[in-house]
Amino acid sequence: MLIGIVSRRGTALVATLGLGTLLGCGVAAELAESEGPGTSPAGSMRHSEADLYVASARLWRPMTVAVCWENPGLLDGTQRQWVRDAVARTWETRSGIRFTGWGTCTAASQGLRINISDAGPHVKVLGNGVNGRAQGMVLNFTFNNWGQSCRNTLQYCIETIAVHEFGHVMGYAHEQNRPDTPSSCTEPPQGSSGDLTIGPWDLSSVMNYCNPQWNGDGNLSATDQQGAQQTYGVPWDSLGGNHTSGPAVAARGANRLDVFARGTDNQLWQAYWTGAMWNLWFPLGGTLTSDPAAVSRDGSRIDVFARGSDNSIMQKSWNGLLWSGWSSLGGSFASGPAVASWGASRMDVFVRGTDNQLWQTFWAGSTWSAWLPLGGTLTSDPAAVSWGSNRIDVFVRGSDNAIYQKSWDGLSWSDWSSLGGNFTSSPAVASRGANQLDVFARGTDNNLWMNSWNGASWSGWQWRGGELASAPEAVSKAAGQLDVFYVSPDGSMRHSGYNNGW
Ligand SMILES: [Zn+2]
C-alpha cells in the first residue's frame, strides 16, 4: 500500500517555552517540549484533503486512550462532565478516537493524566507523548487567577478549552505554527509543531489562534473533522455482542439492516436496525464453521448462508414472517460463502473450493444449479454484489494477498484483475449505485481499507481506521449510502455509516 503524504515539514521546530501571551481566557500557556521531527507510522497516512498540523509519530495506536483525573474535587463533578461531554461531542463523534475511564488516577495510571489547577490550560507535549506523564494536561475550572473573563462564561470556557487541548492530545499542533500560515495571521507560533501538514491552512480550525471565533467556540471545522478522520479513522458505534466470526449484513430498505455473526456457541446470531434503533442479538440456531453471508432479494425476505459442520453450504431464510430451518446446498468447501442478488428470483452464491478455485451456484426462482468452477487461486472467502440486472462483481484475496475482481456482465465472466494491496482478511463489497463499487478489507495494520470504483476508475486503497479482529462486511441500504461492520478485538460488533460523509 502506498504512502502519499502531502507535505512534510523539515527540521525547523518551534520551542516556545514559558507562559506565552494571554488571549482572553485563551490557551496561551502551553509548555510544550521541543520535539524532533516525527516519522510517519508505517501505513498510517495516505490521503489528504483536510487541514491540521499533525505530529505523526505521536498519534495514539491503538486509538483508545485512558483518561484519569489526578486531583478531582468533591465539587467539580459538573465541570469534569463538561470536559468529557465536549470531547464526546466533537473528536469522538467525528473520528475513531476513544477516551475511556475518566476515574481518579493512581500512581501507575497510564494514558492521559489531567490536573485541575487555576493556571493556563496546557498539555506538556503533543499526542501520545503525554502517556502516563504527571500533569500531562492542566485544565482550569475556576479562572479566579488565570483568564478571569471566563468566570462569567464558565461552561463555555471549560468546554471550548477542552476541545482545543484534547486536539493537542490527539497530536495536533497549533494551526498558526504551520509554515504556510498567511501573513494575515499575526499570532506567533506557540508550542511544538507538527511534522505533517494535511490540506490547506484552516482559519476556522479549533487549533488556530487566528480563528476569529475563539477556539472555534469549541466546534470542529469541516476540515478539522476530515483531518481527525485521516489520523484516527472514521467514527464508529458499538453493537456489543461476543462474536467468533466476521459479520454478514443484508438491507431490506433504507430503514432496515439485519446483521448476522457466529456466537461463542457457534450458533447464528442476529441484530437489526429499524431506522431508529438497534435491537441486539437474537440466537437463530445452526452450527457454523465460517463467517455467514446474507442478502435481501426483494426488500422483505432475507437469505443467510454459512458453511456447516459438514463443510457444505447451508441456507436459512426469512420469508417476512418466519425463519425456515437450515437446508444444505451441498458441496464441501474451504471457506465461507458470499451471496449477491439482482432481483427477487435470483441469488448467486460463491465459495472457495478445496481446490482453492472460486465456485458458484445460482438460484433462478425454483432450484439451485449445480456447483460450477470459475478458476482463480483464493486465499479468503469471496465477496459479491450485484449493482444491476445480470451484473455480478466478485472479489477475493489472491495468493499474493492482493484483492482480485472477477465480473459477470450477463454474457460472460471477465478474467481476474488485481486491485493491489496487502491484506489480512477476506474482502467485502457494497454498491452505492449503478456501476459503483466500494471494496473493503483489513490491512496488515488491522485497520480498515477502502477502494472505490466510480464507474471509470478505482480510487486506490484509502485508510479508514478501526481495529478489526475479523473481515469487514458492507452493504448499501439506499443510494449513496454505506454501512460497514466488523468485529473488534473484544468480540463486539462495530458499525460505521457513510452518507455524504462518515
Ligand atoms: Zn494550544
Boltz pocket constraint, residues with backbone or C-beta under 6 A from the ligand:
constraints:
  - pocket:
      binder: B
      contacts: [[A, 27], [A, 30], [A, 164], [A, 165], [A, 168], [A, 174]]
      max_distance: 6.0
